[in-house]
């Protein structure tokens, strides 16, 4: 674990009239990183980069560490990006947090498969308390998690973090690799990692609201996991029958044609603590087992969810969020399966319009984190609102 409390010194004027600075560019464009650095400007407390999985991640990270110095830079590969024009692919999305309004401390957690809970909880508490002590003038706070989406350790990580975060709102996303599920990367300050997570602790004078949303409701069709391999998030049997075939039978579909479109259109939910959470299917194995995006075990009762209008639900949710005040921007982690569903239902254009209208930027994930939970087929994020005095005129006396 490495704590990164880097803070820049002011030297460049704000590049935009917004508080949080944001930009996106084609990942293969010559001088892409230089363009992003110029657009975001200087005096940044932290920069977040969400990078197309097919881009040269190592080169981009090396260039970014130099271009944005002395700001701390964290980054990850994606399953798609949310840029200045909404849903997109093949881009680098950059978010810059000006030091005038944000103080950030960052914690790197490595070797997630060997997570030592006591040590992690201690580091989380120390990092959080040290940041609180340095920023009494910043009354608002949240934590952001960026984690290797192929680590299969998100559930344990979030349970561990929750013990150290106390009441601090937290959300995040699992790094992606398009639809290949082969190679996910995260990075902090020029160094790249797998099997790791980054936690950014943010304090600010901007009001914030951490949220999680989905457009699903539990149905009446239930099934029981009767054979599973929890360490691999794999279900071999449902209702004492081969898992993929039983899932297909319940849907009335041919098991040989199950796909990501099927999983997005027919999600499964599990009831935990009085609430239903999605247990999304990632793929079918050659021997007919189902691999899930999050924790699964024998004895779990799964319910087939009813899917609502994803575009209308997003629009209503954004309207609710904007009702709390003037939104400066929304940083969002949006599940890959939502993107697939939007494409399948020809709703991606309308949803992109809603995202642009509400200043939403971020990336598509292999899973989302909120509170103590790792979830699927949701959008998690933080709405950052402009302080009342942010752009008030300054009275000068000559």
C-alpha positions in Angstrom: 0.0 0.0 0.0 1.3 3.5 -0.9 -0.3 6.7 0.2 0.0 9.5 -2.4 -0.8 13.0 -0.9 0.8 15.0 -3.8 -0.4 18.5 -4.1 0.6 21.0 -6.8 1.5 24.6 -6.6 -0.7 27.1 -8.4 0.8 28.3 -11.7 -1.8 28.2 -14.5 -5.2 29.8 -14.8 -8.3 27.6 -15.0 -8.9 26.2 -18.5 -12.7 26.4 -18.4 -15.4 28.2 -16.5 -16.5 25.0 -14.8 -14.9 24.0 -11.4 -14.1 20.4 -12.3 -12.3 20.4 -15.6 -13.0 17.7 -18.2 -12.0 16.7 -21.7 -11.8 13.7 -24.0 -9.8 12.9 -27.1 -9.2 10.0 -29.5 -6.6 7.7 -27.9 -4.7 7.3 -31.1 -4.5 11.1 -31.9 -1.0 12.4 -32.1 -0.3 14.5 -29.0 -3.4 13.3 -27.2 -2.0 13.6 -23.7 -0.6 17.1 -24.5 -4.0 18.2 -25.7 -5.6 17.0 -22.5 -3.1 18.7 -20.3 -3.5 22.0 -22.2 -7.3 21.7 -22.0 -7.4 20.9 -18.3 -4.8 23.6 -17.4 -2.7 23.6 -14.2 -3.1 23.8 -10.5 -4.8 20.4 -10.3 -5.0 18.3 -7.1 -5.7 15.1 -9.1 -6.3 14.0 -12.6 -8.3 10.9 -13.4 -7.9 9.2 -16.8 -10.2 6.6 -18.3 -8.4 5.0 -21.2 -9.7 2.9 -24.1 -8.5 -0.7 -23.6 -7.0 -0.9 -27.0 -4.8 2.1 -26.5 -1.1 2.0 -25.6 -1.7 2.2 -21.8 2.0 2.3 -20.7 2.9 5.0 -23.2 -0.1 7.2 -22.3 0.6 6.8 -18.5 4.3 7.7 -19.0 3.3 10.8 -20.9 0.5 11.8 -18.5 2.7 11.5 -15.4 5.1 14.1 -17.0 2.4 16.3 -18.7 0.3 16.7 -15.6 3.1 17.0 -13.0 3.0 17.8 -10.1 -0.6 16.6 -9.9 -1.3 13.1 -8.9 -2.6 11.0 -11.9 -4.7 7.8 -11.5 -6.0 5.9 -14.5 -7.6 2.6 -15.7 -8.6 0.7 -18.8 -12.3 0.7 -19.7 -15.1 -1.3 -21.2 -16.1 2.0 -23.0 -15.9 5.6 -22.2 -18.3 8.5 -21.3 -16.8 11.5 -22.9 -17.8 15.1 -23.8 -20.3 13.7 -26.4 -21.7 10.9 -24.2 -21.1 7.2 -24.8 -18.0 6.6 -26.9 -15.1 4.2 -27.6 -11.5 4.6 -28.5 -11.0 7.7 -26.3 -9.1 9.0 -23.3 -11.4 10.7 -20.8 -9.7 13.2 -18.4 -11.1 14.7 -15.3 -9.2 17.4 -13.4 -9.8 18.5 -9.8 -8.4 22.0 -9.1 -6.5 22.4 -5.9 -8.5 25.6 -5.2 -11.6 23.5 -4.5 -10.3 19.9 -3.9 -7.7 18.2 -1.7 -7.0 14.6 -2.5 -5.0 11.8 -0.8 -4.7 8.5 -2.7 -4.1 5.0 -1.3 -2.8 2.1 -3.5 -3.7 -1.4 -2.4 -1.8 -4.2 -4.1 -2.1 -8.0 -4.1 -5.9 -8.0 -3.7 -5.9 -11.8 -3.7 -3.9 -11.7 -0.5 -5.8 -8.9 1.1 -4.8 -8.3 4.8 -7.9 -6.6 6.1 -6.4 -5.3 9.4 -3.6 -3.6 7.6 -5.9 -2.1 4.9 -8.4 -0.8 7.5 -5.6 0.9 9.4 -4.2 2.6 6.3 -7.7 3.8 5.3 -8.4 5.3 8.7 -5.0 7.0 8.9 -5.3 8.4 5.4 -8.8 9.6 5.9 -8.1 11.3 9.3 -4.9 12.9 8.0 -6.8 14.5 5.1 -9.6 15.6 7.4 -7.0 17.4 9.7 -5.5 19.2 6.7 -8.8 20.4 5.3 -11.0 21.9 8.0 -12.1 24.5 5.4 -13.5 21.8 3.0 -16.7 20.5 4.6 -17.7 18.0 1.9 -16.1 14.6 1.1 -16.3 11.4 -0.8 -14.0 8.4 -1.7 -13.6 7.0 -5.2 -12.4 3.4 -5.9 -10.7 2.2 -9.0 -10.1 -1.5 -9.0 -8.8 -4.2 -11.4 -12.0 -5.6 -12.9 -10.5 -9.1 -13.4 -9.2 -9.5 -9.9 -12.5 -11.1 -8.6 -11.7 -9.4 -5.3 -14.0 -6.4 -5.3 -16.5 -7.9 -2.8 -13.8 -8.5 -0.2 -12.2 -5.1 -0.9 -15.4 -3.1 -0.4 -16.3 -5.0 2.8 -12.8 -4.2 4.1 -12.9 -0.5 3.0 -16.3 0.1 4.7 -14.8 -0.7 8.1 -12.3 2.1 7.7 -14.3 4.7 5.8 -16.9 5.1 8.6 -19.7 7.4 7.2 -17.6 8.7 4.3 -19.7 8.1 1.1 -17.8 5.9 -1.4 -18.3 4.7 -4.9 -16.2 3.3 -7.8 -15.8 1.1 -10.8 -14.0 -2.0 -12.0 -11.5 -1.4 -14.8 -12.5 -3.0 -18.1 -11.0 -4.5 -21.2 -13.7 -3.8 -23.8 -15.7 -7.1 -24.2 -12.6 -9.3 -24.2 -12.1 -9.9 -20.4 -8.4 -10.5 -20.8 -6.3 -7.6 -19.7 -7.3 -4.8 -17.3 -4.9 -2.2 -15.9 -4.8 0.5 -13.3 -2.2 3.2 -12.7 -1.1 5.7 -10.1 1.6 8.4 -10.6 3.3 6.6 -13.6 3.3 3.1 -12.2 0.9 0.4 -13.6 -0.7 -2.5 -11.7 -2.9 -5.5 -12.0 -4.6 -7.2 -9.1 -4.7 -3.9 -7.3 -7.0 -1.0 -6.3 -6.7 2.7 -5.9 -8.8 4.7 -3.4 -8.9 8.5 -3.7 -10.1 10.4 -0.6 -11.5 13.7 -1.7 -12.4 16.8 0.4 -13.9 19.8 -1.2 -15.8 23.0 -0.7 -18.3 21.8 -3.4 -21.4 20.0 -2.1 -21.5 16.4 -3.3 -24.0 13.6 -3.7 -22.9 9.9 -4.1 -25.6 7.9 -5.9 -26.4 4.5 -7.4 -29.2 3.8 -9.9 -30.6 1.0 -11.9 -33.8 0.5 -13.8 -34.6 -3.0 -12.6 -37.3 -4.5 -10.3 -37.5 -8.1 -9.0 -39.9 -10.4 -10.8 -41.6 -13.6 -9.6 -39.4 -16.2 -11.3 -36.9 -17.6 -8.8 -34.1 -20.1 -9.0 -31.6 -21.6 -6.5 -27.8 -22.0 -7.0 -27.2 -25.7 -6.2 -23.6 -26.0 -7.3 -21.0 -23.2 -7.4 -17.3 -22.4 -7.3 -17.3 -19.1 -5.3 -13.6 -18.3 -5.8 -14.1 -18.2 -9.6 -17.6 -16.7 -9.4 -18.9 -19.7 -11.3 -22.2 -21.5 -11.1 -22.3 -25.0 -12.4 -25.9 -25.9 -11.4 -29.2 -24.0 -11.0 -32.2 -25.9 -9.6 -29.9 -29.0 -9.7 -29.7 -28.7 -13.5 -26.7 -27.5 -15.7 -26.7 -23.7 -15.1 -26.7 -22.3 -18.6 -29.4 -24.7 -19.8 -31.6 -24.0 -16.8 -31.2 -20.2 -17.2 -32.1 -20.6 -20.9 -35.1 -22.8 -20.1 -36.5 -20.3 -17.7 -36.1 -17.6 -20.4 -37.6 -19.8 -23.1 -34.4 -19.5 -25.2 -31.9 -21.8 -26.9 -28.9 -22.4 -24.5 -26.6 -22.5 -27.5 -27.3 -18.8 -28.3 -26.9 -17.2 -24.9 -24.9 -14.0 -25.3 -24.0 -10.7 -23.5 -27.2 -9.3 -25.1 -29.2 -12.0 -23.4 -27.6 -11.3 -20.0 -28.1 -7.6 -20.3 -31.8 -8.1 -21.2 -32.5 -10.7 -18.6 -30.6 -9.9 -15.4 -30.7 -11.8 -12.1 -31.0 -10.2 -8.7 -30.4 -11.4 -5.2 -32.0 -10.0 -2.0 -29.4 -8.8 0.6 -30.3 -6.7 3.6 -33.8 -6.0 2.5 -32.7 -4.8 -1.0 -32.2 -6.5 -4.3 -28.8 -6.3 -6.0 -27.9 -7.5 -9.5 -25.8 -10.6 -9.9 -24.9 -10.1 -13.6 -23.7 -13.0 -15.8 -20.4 -12.4 -17.6 -20.2 -15.5 -19.9 -21.0 -19.1 -20.4 -18.1 -21.6 -20.1 -17.5 -24.4 -22.6 -19.0 -26.9 -20.1 -22.2 -24.9 -19.6 -21.4 -23.1 -16.4 -22.2 -19.4 -15.8 -19.5 -17.0 -14.7 -20.7 -14.0 -12.8 -19.3 -10.4 -12.4 -19.7 -10.5 -8.6 -19.9 -12.8 -5.6 -22.0 -16.0 -5.9 -22.4 -19.1 -3.7 -24.4 -22.2 -3.3 -27.8 -21.7 -1.7 -28.3 -18.2 -3.0 -31.8 -17.6 -4.4 -31.7 -15.7 -7.7 -34.7 -13.8 -9.0 -35.3 -12.9 -12.7 -35.5 -9.1 -12.8 -38.1 -7.0 -14.7 -36.3 -4.4 -16.9 -37.7 -0.9 -17.2 -37.1 1.8 -19.8 -33.4 2.4 -19.4 -33.3 5.8 -21.2 -36.4 7.2 -19.4 -35.1 6.0 -16.1 -31.7 7.7 -16.6 -33.4 11.0 -17.6 -35.6 10.9 -14.5 -32.6 10.1 -12.2 -30.6 12.9 -13.6 -33.5 15.3 -13.1 -33.7 14.2 -9.5 -30.0 14.8 -9.0 -30.1 18.2 -10.6 -32.9 19.1 -8.2 -30.3 19.4 -5.4 -28.6 22.4 -6.9 -26.5 23.6 -9.8 -24.5 20.5 -11.0 -21.0 21.3 -12.0 -20.3 17.8 -13.2 -21.1 14.1 -12.5 -18.3 11.5 -12.4 -20.0 8.2 -13.3 -19.1 4.5 -13.4 -21.6 2.8 -15.7 -21.8 -1.0 -16.1 -20.9 -2.5 -19.5 -24.2 -4.4 -19.5 -26.1 -1.1 -19.4 -24.2 0.1 -22.4 -24.9 -3.2 -24.2 -28.6 -3.0 -23.3 -28.8 0.7 -24.5 -27.2 -0.3 -27.8 -29.5 -3.3 -28.2 -32.6 -1.2 -27.6 -31.4 1.7 -29.8 -31.4 3.9 -26.7 -27.7 4.8 -26.7 -28.2 8.1 -28.6 -30.9 9.4 -26.3 -28.9 8.3 -23.2 -25.8 10.1 -24.6 -27.9 13.2 -24.9 -28.9 12.9 -21.3 -25.3 12.4 -20.2 -24.1 15.4 -22.1 -26.9 17.6 -20.8 -26.1 16.7 -17.2 -22.3 17.0 -17.6 -21.7 13.3 -16.9 -18.3 11.8 -17.7 -16.6 8.6 -16.7 -16.3 5.1 -18.0 -18.1 1.7 -18.6 -17.1 -0.9 -16.0 -17.0 -4.6 -15.3 -18.7 -3.8 -12.0 -19.5 -0.9 -9.7 -18.9 -0.2 -6.1 -21.1 1.7 -3.7 -21.0 1.7 0.1 -19.8 -1.7 1.3 -21.1 -3.4 -1.8 -19.8 -4.5 -5.2 -22.7 -4.4 -7.6 -23.6 -4.9 -11.3 -25.8 -3.4 -14.0 -25.9 -0.1 -12.2 -24.6 3.4 -12.6 -22.7 4.7 -9.5 -21.3 8.2 -9.3 -20.9 11.5 -7.5 -22.7 14.7 -8.4 -20.5 17.7 -7.7 -22.4 20.9 -7.2 -21.0 24.4 -7.6 -20.5 26.3 -4.3 -22.8 29.4 -4.1 -19.8 31.7 -4.1 -17.8 29.8 -6.8 -18.3 32.4 -9.5 -19.4 35.4 -7.5 -17.9 38.7 -8.6 -14.9 39.9 -6.6 -15.1 43.4 -5.2 -11.8 45.2 -5.7 -10.5 48.3 -4.1 -7.9 50.3 -5.9 
